[in-house]
Structures are given as C-alpha cells and as structure tokens.
Amino acid sequence: MLKPSASIAAKAIVNDLRAQGRKVVDFTIGEPDLDTPPAIVDAGIAAMRSGDTHYTASNGTAPLRAAISAKYARENGLDIAPEDIVVGVGAKQLIFEAFAATLDDGDEVIVPAPYWVSYPDIVRLNGGEPVIVPCPADADFKLTPETLEAALTERTRWVILCAPSNPTGATYTTAELAGLAEVLMRHPQVAVMTDDIYEHLIYDGAKVDNILRVEPRLAGRVVLINGMSKAYAMTGWRIGFAAGPSHVIGAITKLLGQSTTCACSFAQAAAAEALNGDQSAVADMVAIYQRRRDLMYRRLSDIPGLSCAKPEGAFYIYPDVSALIGRTAPDGTVLGSDRDVALYFLREAGVAVMDGEAYGMSPYLRLSFATSEETINEGCTLIAQACAALS
Ligand SMILES: Cc1ncc(COP(=O)(O)O)c(C=O)c1O
C-alpha cells in the first residue's frame, strides 16, 4: 500500500499541534527555511511582466537547458548537451518519471538504506521492487562495492546513489565512487540514478564528485537528477532537472507532455538566472548551514543517550538512539523503538523529529538543522531534559 510521504505527514502533525496552541520546536523540516535570493525572485517577476506566462517546451526552455548544460561543465566537469536534459516540476517528478519510463513489473531497484523516504514508494508505484540494502554506521552509511555486488541480481534495473545523503549527510569520495563503478562495469544491464539535489550543501570546503565523471564509460547508463530546491532555497518554485541518455530523457519528456505539459514558465526563467548569475548567495547560505550543523552536532553529541556522526553535507543529523531503547518515560511508557522515542520527544518536550524507521534504518532519528540557531539551542535543551527524565 502506498504510504503518505513521512516528512509531509510529520509537517501536518506539527501544524495540527500548533493550531491547537501547542508550542512545537520543529526539527522535521525538509526544506531551506531561508528565502529565495532576491535576484532570482526579481528574474521570476521580470519574466512574468514581460509575458513569459505561456506553456514552454515539455523538456524545458532552451535558455534554462543551456544554463543547466553550462552548470554541468562548470561545476561537475561533465559535458552534457542541452538536448540530453529535461526540466520538470521538481526533482521528485523526474525521479518518478524516470522509473515510470523504464521499469517493468518486478524490476529491481537497489535503494541503499538509510534512504530518502520517497524512493521505495516511487519504485513500487511504477511496478518495481525496491531492494533495500542496509548501509550501517560502520560503513559510514554508504554503499560499498561488496554490498552492491551482493545485492545485484538478473532483475536489477537501477541503483540509486544519493550524496550528500538525506538523511545522513554522507558523501562518497572519488575512490569510493571508482570502487562502485568497477562493480557496475561488470553488470551492463544496471543503470545508475544519482540524486545530486544536495550537492552544494557541503561543509568544511569538501567537494562532491559524480560517478559519471569518475567513470565516463558509464555514459549511457547514468541519469543525473538535480534541482533548484535546496541549494537556491527554491522549493516552492518546483524546478528540477534530469540529464542522461537520450532514450531515457526522451521517454521522460513524452510522459511530461502527457501529464504536466511543462514546468512553470517564469519559474524556469528564475532558475536560469539562479544558475547563470552570481553564486555568492549559495555560498552565504552554505556558511549559515555549516554554523547550524556545528551547533546542532555539538549540542546533540553532549546528550547522553544520543550518538551522532558529523554530517558532511545536506541539512540533517541522524543520531543513533539505541541507548534510549528500553528506557522508561515518567508516565511509565517503555520506549521500544525509534518511533516511540520520536513520540516521546513530541509529547514530553514539544520537539518534533523524524524516526529512523521512515528512512529504513533503526534505531535512529533524523533532525533537520534548516532552522535558526535559537531554535536549535531551544530544541536541543528540551531534548536533553527529556532524555534526563528517562529511567
Ligand atoms: C534526496 C532528495 N531528493 C529529491 C528531493 C525532491 O526535491 P524537489 O523539491 O526538487 O522535488 C528531496 C526533497 O526533500 C530529497 O531530499
């Protein structure tokens, strides 16, 4: 059965509680709290005023696809022609349509866990079989050549790689990508989807690499997914893009033509400005997230019962809460799972977090630091008190 997106459901619970007058510190947020930079907003308004208010080509406007092609050359060292790019209504739509275009019933898609909540359901909705591959903390929450090899079968059609990862922030080194590519070179029937939506949100000056740059012989088998939502704080504009082999991009374009027709015309103009324009707003936002990450990591690491890995990217921390399992709340409830811990934090502390079960690996929680330093301090203090109240 199709589950509602866990993060969207969590947002609804927080809104309900607030409507009832409860004060809730919300660490479930899956989007930047910062506003879209003004130059991008201005470009959208200018486009609207100049009459850019009509349907566009289903694969996106020529200026936006040119801007995306230039971005791949400039930032990723990838030579991707505008014809091999399709623009959609968010990265999520393109992930959906890529699977809709390619999966036959029973085809397997390897989903490394912990995973973004939507992957398994999107695969299932398109007749595929998600094959969840646990990537534990001692593997830094990453797929290894060994775990990949062991999960491949004759039915494997896709492997999804998401880095920096939602929910752990883990990223792959160039050497690690080379190791995965070596396995994939031996299995030519398997395609790779790289979800690069968090690629700019990366800390301590680190750089992310892409498996296609590392192993160019994978061209024809790699579909890159990306979008404006996270790096440019443009979630509501709903612009994502995919790049890859023409048979997949062409099939996605046909599906878009018969479903949404095209992405919003003036949002595409704003996205082109975002990609072509001054990138300092992105660097400023990354600096803000890095300070918040450092703060939340320090505060959570100080709480007995939580054990954290420091995220290298994205805006989430994924603490291990195994030390809280089996403990007893003041009202006598025994915490049996990470979901119980999340409910306890909500009930006792008024702090909303996501449970690891939703991301396919327990017992963990996911806390978002896409919120102010004041909120981070307040919520961490409340969580520390709730943990101290357990017996
Ligand atoms: C890993 C990952 N991929 C894709 C998306 C979807 O992004 P978009 O807003 O472009 O649809 C999200 C949003 O939370 C995400 O976390």
The ligand as an SDF file (V2000), in Angstrom:
LIG
                    3D

 16 16  0  0  0  0  0  0  0  0999 V2000
   17.0880   13.2830   -1.5640 C   0  0  0  0  0  0  0  0  0  0  0  0
   16.0160   14.1230   -2.1520 C   0  0  0  0  0  0  0  0  0  0  0  0
   15.7690   14.0300   -3.4710 N   0  0  0  0  0  0  0  0  0  0  0  0
   14.8040   14.7610   -4.0450 C   0  0  0  0  0  0  0  0  0  0  0  0
   14.0210   15.6380   -3.3210 C   0  0  0  0  0  0  0  0  0  0  0  0
   12.9290   16.3940   -4.0290 C   0  0  0  0  0  0  0  0  0  0  0  0
   13.2960   17.6740   -4.3750 O   0  0  0  0  0  0  0  0  0  0  0  0
   12.3430   18.6170   -5.2810 P   0  0  0  0  0  0  0  0  0  0  0  0
   11.8920   19.7090   -4.4000 O   0  0  0  0  0  0  0  0  0  0  0  0
   13.2570   19.1020   -6.3810 O   0  0  0  0  0  0  0  0  0  0  0  0
   11.2330   17.7810   -5.8200 O   0  0  0  0  0  0  0  0  0  0  0  0
   14.2430   15.7620   -1.9460 C   0  0  0  0  0  0  0  0  0  0  0  0
   13.3820   16.6500   -1.1320 C   0  0  0  0  0  0  0  0  0  0  0  0
   13.3050   16.5580    0.0680 O   0  0  0  0  0  0  0  0  0  0  0  0
   15.2710   14.9980   -1.3480 C   0  0  0  0  0  0  0  0  0  0  0  0
   15.5400   15.0850   -0.0330 O   0  0  0  0  0  0  0  0  0  0  0  0
  1  2  1  0
  2  3  1  0
  2 15  2  0
  3  4  2  0
  4  5  1  0
  5  6  1  0
  5 12  2  0
  6  7  1  0
  7  8  1  0
  8  9  2  0
  8 10  1  0
  8 11  1  0
 12 13  1  0
 12 15  1  0
 13 14  2  0
 15 16  1  0
M  END
$$$$
